Amino acid sequence: MPEPPVLDAVEARVLGSLLEKELTVPQQYPLTLNALQAACNQASNREPVMGLGEQEIQDALDRLKGRGLVRFVYPSHGRSVTRYRQVVDELLGLEAKERALLAMLLLRGPQTVGELRLRTERMVAFDSTAAVEQALEALAGRPTPLVTRLARRPGQKEERYAELLSARNQDGAAASAEPAPATRPSNTVLTTSGSGTGDPGPLPSTRHDPDALAALRAEVAALQAELAALRDEFQAFRAQFEPDAPSSSGSGA
């Protein structure tokens, strides 16, 4: 298996966006440069929010193509512009759930197991937080790890995971990684209550109760994920009505 790449910040955002959109809006995939720019610069599900120009994204695509991580789909069959798709799944042998986790880690940085389950639910379905943790540990346990589990910071109750494809995480991984224990209890995911109407139900009292505060934070995270999903769906709908910009023709990568 080839060694995984070391990505700069722009490459990580471009690759993460391609991984995400392949799973969330397959009808729009592969992406045009305009659609990819919108995906890279969207305000939801991105940390930090970026304002990348077309040339920056094109340069990153050229570098990613040179490493065999991205493929250019040149105009054909009625399409007038070049489109772009990721092939990191082929290079590294990644399943859909692994791709979803890497996408979210590339796009938002280190996150807890519970956060990753909430934020990947539009891409794939994990049965439990234990299933998310199992997939993360599989990525961390490869001969060349793709993710690492970070040590808890002061005041934190849960560990976070970080991807190891980008240089920002590789630089600090050795100092912050924590060895995985032989067995660990699964985390409990908290989602919005109610009957599917969007009503989160009564919020728990947080006075003198750290667990209730954690539950409240999980409720807020779930609502934020739902809002991000609505924003992405509107963005994909709007992209259908944007004319493709002219592009040079070709026959294939």
PABAVEX-424513 format. One line per field, with one value per residue: x, y, z of N, C-alpha, C in turn; residue in three letters; residue number from 1; chain. Coordinates in nm, 2 decimals, m for minus. Each point is the difference from the previous one (the first is absolute). Example, Ala and Ser with C-alpha at 12.3 -4.5 7.8 and 13.67 -1.06 7.14 Angstrom:
n.u = 1.32 m0.04
n.v = m0.57 0.11
n.w = 0.78 m0.07
ca.u = m0.09 0.09
ca.v = 0.12 0.11
ca.w = 0.00 0.00
c.u = 0.09 m0.08
c.v = 0.12 0.11
c.w = 0.00 0.08
residu = ALA SER
num = 1 2
chaine = A A
***
This chain:
n.u = 0.08 m0.03 0.11 m0.07 m0.07 0.07 m0.12 0.00 m0.02 0.04 0.10 0.01 m0.02 0.08 0.09 m0.01 m0.01 0.09 0.06 m0.03 0.02 0.10 0.00 0.00 0.06 m0.01 m0.12 0.08 0.04 0.13 0.08 m0.07 0.08 m0.11 m0.05 0.12 0.01 m0.12 0.03 0.11 m0.07 m0.08 m0.10 m0.08 0.02 0.05 0.13 0.06 m0.09 0.00 0.08 0.00 0.10 m0.05 0.09 m0.02 m0.13 0.02 0.08 m0.09 m0.10 0.07 0.02 m0.13 m0.02 0.11 m0.07 m0.08 m0.04 0.02 m0.11 0.04 m0.13 0.06 m0.04 m0.12 m0.07 0.01 0.11 0.00 0.02 0.13 m0.01 m0.02 0.07 m0.02 0.12 0.00 m0.13 0.03 0.06 m0.09 m0.09 m0.08 m0.07 m0.13 m0.02 0.11 m0.06 m0.11 0.06 0.08 m0.11 m0.07 0.10 0.00 m0.13 0.01 0.10 0.07 m0.06 m0.10 m0.02 m0.06 0.10 0.09 m0.06 m0.02 0.12 0.00 m0.10 0.03 0.12 0.00 m0.04 0.04 0.00 0.12 0.02 m0.04 m0.09 m0.02 0.00 m0.08 m0.07 0.00 m0.02 m0.08 m0.04 m0.01 m0.05 m0.01 0.07 m0.06 m0.02 m0.13 m0.03 m0.01 0.00 m0.05 0.10 m0.07 m0.06 0.06 m0.09 0.06 m0.12 0.01 0.05 0.09 m0.04 0.11 m0.02 0.07 m0.09 m0.04 0.08 m0.11 m0.05 0.07 0.00 m0.12 0.00 0.13 m0.01 m0.10 0.05 m0.11 0.07 m0.06 m0.09 0.01 m0.07 m0.11 m0.07 m0.11 0.01 m0.08 m0.06 m0.01 m0.13 m0.06 m0.09 m0.12 m0.10 0.12 m0.06 0.12 m0.10 0.10 m0.12 m0.04 0.07 0.10 m0.02 0.08 m0.08 0.13 m0.02 0.13 m0.06 m0.08 0.11 0.06 m0.12 0.00 0.13 m0.03 m0.10 0.08 0.10 m0.11 m0.04 0.12 0.01 m0.12 0.04 0.12 m0.07 m0.09 0.11 0.06 m0.12 m0.02 0.12 m0.02 m0.12 0.06 0.10 m0.12 m0.02 0.12 0.01 0.04 0.11 0.04 0.04 0.13 m0.01 m0.03 0.08 0.08 0.00
n.v = m0.12 0.11 0.08 0.04 0.10 0.10 0.05 0.10 0.12 0.06 m0.08 0.02 0.13 0.00 m0.08 0.06 0.10 m0.05 m0.04 0.12 0.08 m0.09 0.01 0.13 0.03 m0.13 0.06 0.07 m0.13 0.01 0.08 0.11 0.08 0.06 m0.12 m0.04 0.12 m0.02 m0.13 0.05 0.10 m0.10 0.06 m0.09 m0.07 0.12 m0.04 0.11 0.10 m0.04 0.08 m0.12 0.05 0.02 0.09 0.04 m0.02 0.07 0.09 0.00 0.01 0.09 0.05 0.00 0.05 0.09 m0.01 0.01 0.12 0.07 m0.01 0.05 0.04 m0.01 0.11 m0.06 m0.06 0.11 m0.04 0.13 m0.05 0.02 m0.13 0.00 m0.11 m0.05 m0.05 0.07 m0.03 0.02 0.11 0.04 m0.04 0.11 m0.05 0.00 m0.08 m0.06 0.01 m0.03 m0.09 m0.04 0.00 m0.05 m0.09 m0.02 0.00 m0.07 m0.08 m0.01 m0.12 0.00 m0.12 0.06 0.09 m0.09 m0.07 0.11 0.04 m0.13 0.03 0.12 m0.04 m0.04 m0.12 0.05 m0.13 0.04 0.06 m0.12 0.00 0.13 m0.04 m0.10 0.08 0.09 m0.09 m0.04 0.13 0.00 m0.12 0.07 m0.08 0.09 0.04 0.00 m0.05 0.09 m0.06 0.12 0.03 m0.03 0.11 0.08 m0.06 m0.08 m0.05 0.05 m0.10 0.06 m0.01 m0.02 0.06 m0.09 0.05 0.09 0.09 0.07 m0.12 m0.02 0.14 m0.01 m0.10 0.00 0.13 0.00 m0.10 m0.07 m0.09 m0.09 0.00 m0.11 0.05 0.05 0.05 m0.04 0.11 0.08 m0.02 0.14 m0.03 0.08 0.04 m0.06 0.03 0.06 0.09 m0.03 m0.04 0.07 0.03 m0.03 0.11 m0.07 0.00 0.11 0.04 0.01 0.00 m0.05 m0.12 0.08 0.06 m0.12 m0.03 0.11 m0.02 m0.13 0.04 0.09 m0.10 m0.07 0.11 0.02 m0.13 0.01 0.11 m0.06 m0.11 0.09 0.06 m0.12 m0.04 0.11 m0.01 m0.13 0.03 0.10 m0.09 m0.06 0.12 m0.03 0.08 m0.10 0.03 0.08 m0.11 m0.02 m0.05 m0.12 m0.10 0.03 m0.04
n.w = 0.00 m0.08 0.02 0.10 m0.07 m0.02 0.05 m0.08 0.05 m0.11 m0.01 0.13 m0.02 m0.10 0.06 0.11 m0.08 m0.07 0.11 0.05 m0.10 m0.02 0.13 0.00 m0.11 0.00 0.00 0.08 0.02 m0.06 0.07 m0.05 m0.05 m0.06 m0.02 m0.04 m0.06 m0.04 m0.03 m0.05 m0.05 0.00 0.07 m0.04 0.11 0.03 0.03 m0.04 m0.01 m0.13 m0.07 m0.05 m0.08 m0.12 m0.02 0.13 m0.02 m0.11 0.06 0.10 m0.09 m0.06 0.12 0.04 m0.12 0.02 0.12 m0.09 0.06 m0.12 m0.06 m0.12 0.00 m0.12 m0.06 0.02 m0.09 m0.07 0.07 0.05 0.12 0.04 0.05 0.13 0.02 0.12 0.01 0.11 m0.02 m0.13 0.02 0.10 m0.09 m0.02 0.10 m0.03 0.10 m0.05 m0.12 0.05 0.08 m0.10 m0.08 0.10 0.02 m0.13 0.01 0.11 m0.03 0.11 0.02 0.08 0.06 0.10 m0.01 m0.02 0.09 0.07 m0.02 0.02 0.08 m0.06 0.03 0.12 0.03 0.12 0.04 0.04 0.12 0.05 m0.10 0.04 0.13 m0.03 m0.08 0.10 0.08 m0.09 m0.02 0.13 m0.02 m0.10 m0.09 m0.08 0.13 m0.02 0.12 0.09 0.12 0.02 0.08 0.11 m0.03 0.08 0.08 m0.09 m0.03 m0.13 m0.05 m0.07 m0.13 m0.06 m0.12 m0.07 m0.08 0.09 m0.04 0.01 m0.03 m0.11 0.00 0.05 m0.09 m0.01 0.02 m0.08 m0.07 0.03 0.06 m0.09 0.10 0.07 0.10 m0.06 0.09 m0.07 m0.08 0.06 m0.12 0.01 m0.05 m0.09 0.10 0.03 m0.09 m0.02 0.09 0.05 0.09 0.06 0.04 0.12 0.02 0.03 0.13 0.00 0.10 0.03 m0.13 0.01 0.04 0.07 0.04 0.01 0.06 0.07 0.02 0.03 0.07 0.04 0.02 0.05 0.07 0.03 0.02 0.05 0.06 0.03 0.03 0.06 0.05 0.02 0.04 0.07 0.05 0.02 0.06 0.06 0.02 0.00 0.05 0.04 m0.10 m0.08 0.06 m0.11 m0.06 0.00 m0.12 0.03 0.02 0.10 0.13
ca.u = m0.08 0.08 0.00 m0.10 0.07 0.01 m0.07 0.00 m0.14 m0.09 m0.02 m0.08 m0.14 m0.05 m0.02 m0.11 m0.12 m0.03 m0.04 m0.13 m0.10 m0.03 m0.09 m0.12 m0.07 0.05 m0.05 0.08 0.14 0.11 m0.03 0.07 0.09 m0.08 m0.06 0.11 0.03 m0.11 0.02 0.12 m0.02 m0.13 0.02 m0.05 0.08 0.14 0.07 m0.06 m0.06 0.10 m0.05 0.10 m0.03 0.00 0.14 0.05 m0.06 0.05 0.14 m0.01 m0.05 0.12 0.10 m0.07 0.00 0.13 0.02 m0.10 m0.11 m0.11 m0.01 m0.07 m0.09 m0.01 m0.13 m0.05 m0.14 m0.09 0.06 0.08 0.11 0.07 m0.04 0.11 m0.04 0.11 0.03 0.08 m0.06 0.06 0.15 0.03 m0.09 m0.08 m0.15 m0.08 0.00 0.13 0.01 m0.08 0.07 0.11 m0.06 m0.04 0.12 0.07 m0.07 m0.03 0.10 m0.02 m0.14 m0.03 m0.07 m0.14 m0.01 0.01 m0.12 m0.10 0.04 0.01 m0.13 m0.06 0.09 m0.01 m0.07 0.06 m0.10 0.03 0.13 0.10 0.03 0.09 0.13 0.07 0.05 0.11 0.11 0.05 0.08 0.12 0.08 0.07 0.15 0.02 m0.13 m0.06 m0.05 0.06 m0.08 0.07 m0.02 m0.10 0.05 m0.06 m0.14 m0.08 m0.05 0.01 0.12 m0.03 0.08 0.05 0.06 0.14 0.03 0.05 0.12 m0.03 m0.02 0.12 0.11 m0.02 m0.06 0.08 m0.01 m0.14 m0.07 m0.01 m0.01 m0.13 m0.01 m0.05 m0.14 m0.05 m0.15 m0.05 m0.06 m0.14 m0.04 m0.12 m0.06 m0.12 m0.11 m0.12 m0.05 0.05 m0.05 0.10 m0.01 0.10 m0.05 0.05 0.14 0.03 0.06 0.14 0.06 0.07 m0.01 0.08 m0.06 m0.11 0.06 0.04 m0.11 m0.05 0.10 m0.02 m0.13 0.03 0.07 m0.09 m0.07 0.09 0.02 m0.12 0.00 0.10 m0.06 m0.09 0.08 0.07 m0.11 m0.03 0.12 0.00 m0.11 0.03 0.10 m0.06 m0.04 0.11 0.06 0.14 0.09 0.07 0.13 0.07 m0.05 0.10 m0.05 0.01 0.12
ca.v = 0.12 0.12 0.09 0.11 0.12 0.11 0.10 0.14 0.04 0.01 m0.14 m0.07 0.05 m0.05 m0.14 m0.02 0.04 m0.10 m0.12 0.03 0.02 m0.12 m0.08 0.08 0.04 m0.08 0.04 0.11 m0.04 0.09 0.14 0.10 0.09 0.09 m0.08 m0.03 0.12 0.03 m0.10 0.03 0.12 0.01 0.04 m0.11 m0.12 0.03 0.06 0.13 0.04 0.05 0.08 m0.03 0.04 m0.11 m0.04 m0.08 m0.13 m0.07 m0.04 m0.12 m0.11 m0.05 m0.07 m0.12 m0.09 m0.06 m0.10 m0.11 0.01 0.06 m0.03 0.10 m0.05 0.10 0.01 m0.10 m0.04 0.12 0.09 0.10 0.05 m0.10 m0.03 m0.06 m0.10 m0.05 m0.14 m0.04 m0.13 m0.11 0.00 m0.05 m0.11 0.05 m0.02 0.12 0.05 0.06 0.12 0.10 0.05 0.08 0.13 0.09 0.04 0.10 0.13 0.07 m0.02 m0.11 m0.01 m0.12 m0.10 0.04 0.11 m0.06 m0.07 0.10 0.07 m0.09 m0.08 0.02 m0.08 m0.15 m0.03 m0.08 m0.05 0.04 0.07 m0.10 m0.03 0.11 m0.02 m0.11 0.05 0.08 m0.09 m0.07 0.10 0.03 m0.13 m0.04 0.01 0.14 0.05 0.12 0.09 m0.02 0.04 0.10 0.00 0.10 0.13 0.03 0.04 m0.08 m0.13 m0.10 0.01 0.04 m0.06 0.09 m0.07 0.01 0.03 0.14 0.03 0.06 m0.10 m0.09 0.07 m0.01 m0.13 m0.08 0.05 0.00 m0.12 m0.08 m0.14 m0.05 m0.11 m0.13 0.01 0.13 0.00 0.08 0.12 0.00 0.12 0.06 0.07 0.07 m0.08 0.04 m0.09 0.03 0.13 0.10 0.05 m0.07 m0.04 0.08 0.00 m0.04 0.10 m0.01 0.05 m0.10 m0.14 0.00 m0.08 0.07 0.10 m0.07 m0.04 0.12 0.03 m0.09 0.05 0.11 m0.05 m0.06 0.10 0.07 m0.09 0.00 0.13 m0.01 m0.08 0.08 0.09 m0.07 m0.04 0.12 0.03 m0.09 0.04 0.12 m0.03 m0.06 0.11 0.08 m0.05 m0.04 0.10 m0.07 m0.06 m0.06 m0.14 m0.11 m0.14 m0.08 0.01
ca.w = 0.00 m0.01 0.12 m0.01 m0.03 0.10 m0.07 0.06 0.04 m0.12 m0.05 0.10 m0.02 m0.13 0.00 0.09 m0.06 m0.10 0.07 0.06 m0.10 m0.07 0.08 0.03 m0.12 m0.12 m0.13 m0.05 0.01 0.05 0.02 m0.08 0.08 0.07 0.11 0.09 0.07 0.10 0.11 0.08 0.07 0.08 0.14 0.09 0.01 m0.04 0.10 0.00 m0.12 m0.08 m0.11 m0.10 m0.14 m0.10 m0.03 0.11 m0.01 m0.12 0.03 0.10 m0.07 m0.08 0.09 0.04 m0.12 m0.01 0.10 m0.03 0.09 m0.06 m0.15 m0.08 m0.09 m0.10 m0.06 m0.09 0.03 0.03 0.10 m0.07 0.08 0.07 0.13 0.08 0.10 0.08 m0.01 0.12 0.05 m0.08 0.03 0.13 0.03 0.11 m0.02 0.01 0.14 0.02 m0.08 0.07 0.12 m0.05 m0.05 0.11 0.07 m0.09 m0.01 0.13 0.10 0.10 0.05 0.08 m0.07 m0.01 m0.10 m0.13 m0.03 m0.04 m0.12 m0.12 m0.02 m0.14 m0.09 0.03 0.12 0.10 0.09 0.13 0.01 0.00 m0.14 m0.04 0.07 m0.07 m0.13 0.03 0.05 m0.12 m0.07 0.08 0.01 m0.13 0.01 0.00 0.05 m0.06 0.11 0.13 0.11 0.08 0.14 0.05 0.05 0.13 0.00 m0.10 0.05 m0.11 m0.09 m0.14 m0.10 m0.10 m0.12 m0.01 m0.14 m0.02 0.07 0.13 0.10 0.01 0.08 0.14 0.04 0.09 0.13 0.05 m0.02 0.12 m0.04 0.02 0.10 m0.06 m0.01 0.05 m0.01 m0.10 0.05 m0.02 m0.08 0.04 m0.11 0.04 0.04 m0.07 m0.10 m0.14 m0.04 0.01 0.13 0.07 0.12 0.11 0.03 0.14 0.09 0.00 0.12 0.08 m0.07 m0.13 m0.10 m0.07 m0.09 m0.12 m0.08 m0.06 m0.11 m0.11 m0.07 m0.08 m0.11 m0.10 m0.07 m0.09 m0.11 m0.08 m0.08 m0.10 m0.10 m0.08 m0.08 m0.11 m0.09 m0.08 m0.09 m0.11 m0.08 m0.07 m0.09 m0.12 m0.09 m0.03 m0.13 0.01 m0.07 m0.11 0.03 m0.11 m0.02 0.00 m0.02 0.12 0.08
c.u = 0.09 m0.01 m0.11 0.07 0.01 m0.06 0.02 m0.15 m0.09 m0.03 m0.09 m0.15 m0.06 m0.03 m0.12 m0.13 m0.04 m0.05 m0.14 m0.11 m0.03 m0.11 m0.13 m0.08 0.05 m0.06 0.07 0.14 0.03 m0.04 0.07 0.09 m0.09 m0.07 0.10 0.04 m0.11 0.01 0.11 m0.03 m0.13 0.03 m0.04 0.10 0.15 0.06 0.15 m0.07 0.11 m0.06 0.10 m0.05 0.01 0.14 0.06 m0.05 0.05 0.14 0.01 m0.04 0.12 0.10 m0.06 0.00 0.13 0.04 m0.10 m0.11 m0.13 0.00 m0.08 m0.09 m0.03 m0.14 m0.03 m0.15 m0.08 0.05 0.10 0.12 0.07 m0.06 0.11 m0.06 0.12 0.02 0.08 m0.05 0.07 0.15 0.02 m0.10 m0.10 m0.15 m0.07 0.01 0.14 0.02 m0.08 0.07 0.12 m0.04 m0.02 0.12 0.08 m0.07 m0.02 0.11 m0.03 m0.14 m0.01 m0.08 m0.15 m0.02 0.01 m0.12 m0.11 0.03 0.02 m0.13 m0.06 0.08 m0.02 m0.08 0.08 m0.10 0.02 0.13 0.12 0.04 0.09 0.14 0.08 0.06 0.12 0.12 0.06 0.09 0.13 0.09 0.06 0.15 0.05 m0.13 m0.05 m0.07 0.08 m0.10 0.08 m0.02 m0.10 0.07 m0.06 m0.14 m0.08 m0.03 0.02 0.12 m0.04 0.09 0.04 0.05 0.15 0.04 0.06 0.12 m0.03 m0.01 0.12 0.11 m0.02 m0.06 0.08 m0.01 m0.14 m0.07 0.00 m0.02 m0.14 0.00 m0.05 m0.15 m0.05 m0.15 m0.04 m0.07 m0.15 m0.03 m0.13 m0.05 m0.12 m0.11 m0.12 m0.03 0.03 m0.05 0.10 0.00 0.10 m0.05 0.05 0.15 0.03 0.05 0.15 0.06 0.06 0.00 0.08 m0.06 m0.11 0.05 0.06 m0.11 m0.05 0.09 m0.03 m0.13 0.04 0.08 m0.08 m0.08 0.09 0.03 m0.12 0.00 0.10 m0.05 m0.09 0.07 0.06 m0.10 m0.04 0.11 0.00 m0.12 0.03 0.10 m0.05 m0.04 0.11 0.06 0.15 0.09 0.07 0.13 0.06 m0.04 0.12 m0.07 0.00 0.13 0.09
c.v = 0.12 0.08 0.10 0.13 0.10 0.12 0.14 0.03 0.00 m0.14 m0.08 0.04 m0.05 m0.15 m0.03 0.04 m0.10 m0.13 0.02 0.00 m0.13 m0.08 0.08 0.04 m0.07 0.04 0.12 m0.03 m0.07 0.15 0.08 0.09 0.09 m0.07 m0.03 0.12 0.03 m0.10 0.03 0.12 0.01 0.02 m0.12 m0.12 0.03 0.07 0.00 0.03 0.07 0.08 m0.03 0.04 m0.12 m0.04 m0.08 m0.14 m0.08 m0.05 m0.12 m0.12 m0.06 m0.08 m0.14 m0.10 m0.07 m0.10 m0.12 0.00 0.05 m0.03 0.11 m0.08 0.10 0.00 m0.11 m0.03 0.12 0.09 0.09 0.04 m0.13 m0.01 m0.08 m0.10 m0.05 m0.15 m0.05 m0.13 m0.11 m0.01 m0.07 m0.11 0.03 m0.03 0.13 0.06 0.06 0.13 0.11 0.06 0.08 0.13 0.10 0.05 0.10 0.13 0.07 m0.02 m0.10 0.01 m0.12 m0.10 0.04 0.11 m0.06 m0.08 0.09 0.06 m0.08 m0.06 0.02 m0.08 m0.15 m0.02 m0.09 m0.04 0.05 0.08 m0.11 m0.04 0.11 m0.02 m0.12 0.03 0.09 m0.08 m0.08 0.09 0.03 m0.12 m0.04 0.01 0.14 0.07 0.12 0.09 m0.04 0.04 0.09 m0.01 0.11 0.13 0.03 0.04 m0.08 m0.13 m0.11 0.02 0.04 m0.08 0.11 m0.09 0.03 0.02 0.14 0.03 0.06 m0.10 m0.09 0.06 m0.03 m0.13 m0.08 0.05 m0.01 m0.13 m0.08 m0.15 m0.05 m0.11 m0.13 0.00 0.13 0.00 0.10 0.13 0.00 0.13 0.05 0.08 0.07 m0.10 0.04 m0.10 0.03 0.13 0.11 0.06 m0.08 m0.05 0.08 m0.02 m0.04 0.12 m0.03 0.04 m0.11 m0.14 0.01 m0.08 0.06 0.11 m0.06 m0.04 0.13 0.04 m0.09 0.04 0.12 m0.04 m0.07 0.10 0.07 m0.09 0.00 0.13 m0.01 m0.08 0.07 0.10 m0.07 m0.04 0.12 0.04 m0.09 0.03 0.12 m0.02 m0.06 0.11 0.10 m0.05 m0.04 0.10 m0.08 m0.05 m0.07 m0.14 m0.10 m0.13 m0.08 0.02 m0.11
c.w = 0.00 0.13 m0.02 m0.02 0.13 m0.07 0.07 0.03 m0.11 m0.06 0.09 m0.02 m0.13 0.00 0.10 m0.06 m0.11 0.06 0.06 m0.11 m0.08 0.08 0.03 m0.12 m0.12 m0.13 m0.06 m0.02 m0.13 m0.01 m0.10 0.09 0.08 0.12 0.11 0.08 0.11 0.11 0.09 0.09 0.08 0.14 0.09 m0.02 m0.05 0.12 m0.03 m0.13 m0.09 m0.12 m0.12 m0.14 m0.09 m0.03 0.11 m0.01 m0.12 0.02 0.09 m0.08 m0.09 0.08 0.04 m0.11 m0.02 0.09 m0.02 0.10 m0.06 m0.15 m0.06 m0.10 m0.11 m0.07 m0.10 0.03 0.04 0.11 m0.07 0.08 0.06 0.14 0.08 0.10 0.07 m0.03 0.11 0.05 m0.08 0.05 0.14 0.05 0.11 m0.03 0.03 0.14 0.04 m0.07 0.07 0.12 m0.04 m0.05 0.11 0.08 m0.08 0.00 0.13 0.10 0.11 0.06 0.09 m0.08 m0.02 m0.10 m0.14 m0.04 m0.05 m0.13 m0.13 m0.04 m0.14 m0.10 0.01 0.13 0.09 0.10 0.14 0.00 0.01 m0.14 m0.06 0.05 m0.07 m0.13 0.02 0.04 m0.12 m0.08 0.08 0.01 m0.13 0.02 m0.01 0.04 m0.08 0.10 0.13 0.11 0.09 0.15 0.04 0.04 0.14 m0.01 m0.09 0.05 m0.11 m0.08 m0.14 m0.09 m0.11 m0.12 m0.01 m0.15 m0.02 0.09 0.14 0.11 0.02 0.08 0.15 0.04 0.10 0.14 0.07 m0.01 0.13 m0.04 0.03 0.10 m0.07 m0.01 0.05 m0.01 m0.11 0.05 m0.03 m0.08 0.04 m0.12 0.04 0.02 m0.08 m0.10 m0.14 m0.05 0.01 0.14 0.09 0.14 0.12 0.03 0.14 0.08 0.00 0.13 0.08 m0.06 m0.13 m0.11 m0.07 m0.09 m0.12 m0.09 m0.08 m0.12 m0.12 m0.07 m0.09 m0.12 m0.11 m0.08 m0.10 m0.12 m0.09 m0.08 m0.11 m0.12 m0.09 m0.09 m0.11 m0.11 m0.09 m0.10 m0.12 m0.10 m0.09 m0.11 m0.13 m0.10 m0.04 m0.13 0.02 m0.07 m0.11 0.04 m0.12 m0.01 0.00 m0.01 0.12 0.07 m0.03
residu = MET PRO GLU PRO PRO VAL LEU ASP ALA VAL GLU ALA ARG VAL LEU GLY SER LEU LEU GLU LYS GLU LEU THR VAL PRO GLN GLN TYR PRO LEU THR LEU ASN ALA LEU GLN ALA ALA CYS ASN GLN ALA SER ASN ARG GLU PRO VAL MET GLY LEU GLY GLU GLN GLU ILE GLN ASP ALA LEU ASP ARG LEU LYS GLY ARG GLY LEU VAL ARG PHE VAL TYR PRO SER HIS GLY ARG SER VAL THR ARG TYR ARG GLN VAL VAL ASP GLU LEU LEU GLY LEU GLU ALA LYS GLU ARG ALA LEU LEU ALA MET LEU LEU LEU ARG GLY PRO GLN THR VAL GLY GLU LEU ARG LEU ARG THR GLU ARG MET VAL ALA PHE ASP SER THR ALA ALA VAL GLU GLN ALA LEU GLU ALA LEU ALA GLY ARG PRO THR PRO LEU VAL THR ARG LEU ALA ARG ARG PRO GLY GLN LYS GLU GLU ARG TYR ALA GLU LEU LEU SER ALA ARG ASN GLN ASP GLY ALA ALA ALA SER ALA GLU PRO ALA PRO ALA THR ARG PRO SER ASN THR VAL LEU THR THR SER GLY SER GLY THR GLY ASP PRO GLY PRO LEU PRO SER THR ARG HIS ASP PRO ASP ALA LEU ALA ALA LEU ARG ALA GLU VAL ALA ALA LEU GLN ALA GLU LEU ALA ALA LEU ARG ASP GLU PHE GLN ALA PHE ARG ALA GLN PHE GLU PRO ASP ALA PRO SER SER SER GLY SER GLY ALA
num = 1 2 3 4 5 6 7 8 9 10 11 12 13 14 15 16 17 18 19 20 21 22 23 24 25 26 27 28 29 30 31 32 33 34 35 36 37 38 39 40 41 42 43 44 45 46 47 48 49 50 51 52 53 54 55 56 57 58 59 60 61 62 63 64 65 66 67 68 69 70 71 72 73 74 75 76 77 78 79 80 81 82 83 84 85 86 87 88 89 90 91 92 93 94 95 96 97 98 99 100 101 102 103 104 105 106 107 108 109 110 111 112 113 114 115 116 117 118 119 120 121 122 123 124 125 126 127 128 129 130 131 132 133 134 135 136 137 138 139 140 141 142 143 144 145 146 147 148 149 150 151 152 153 154 155 156 157 158 159 160 161 162 163 164 165 166 167 168 169 170 171 172 173 174 175 176 177 178 179 180 181 182 183 184 185 186 187 188 189 190 191 192 193 194 195 196 197 198 199 200 201 202 203 204 205 206 207 208 209 210 211 212 213 214 215 216 217 218 219 220 221 222 223 224 225 226 227 228 229 230 231 232 233 234 235 236 237 238 239 240 241 242 243 244 245 246 247 248 249 250 251 252 253
chaine = A A A A A A A A A A A A A A A A A A A A A A A A A A A A A A A A A A A A A A A A A A A A A A A A A A A A A A A A A A A A A A A A A A A A A A A A A A A A A A A A A A A A A A A A A A A A A A A A A A A A A A A A A A A A A A A A A A A A A A A A A A A A A A A A A A A A A A A A A A A A A A A A A A A A A A A A A A A A A A A A A A A A A A A A A A A A A A A A A A A A A A A A A A A A A A A A A A A A A A A A A A A A A A A A A A A A A A A A A A A A A A A A A A A A A A A A A A A A A A A A A A A A A A A A A A A A A
***
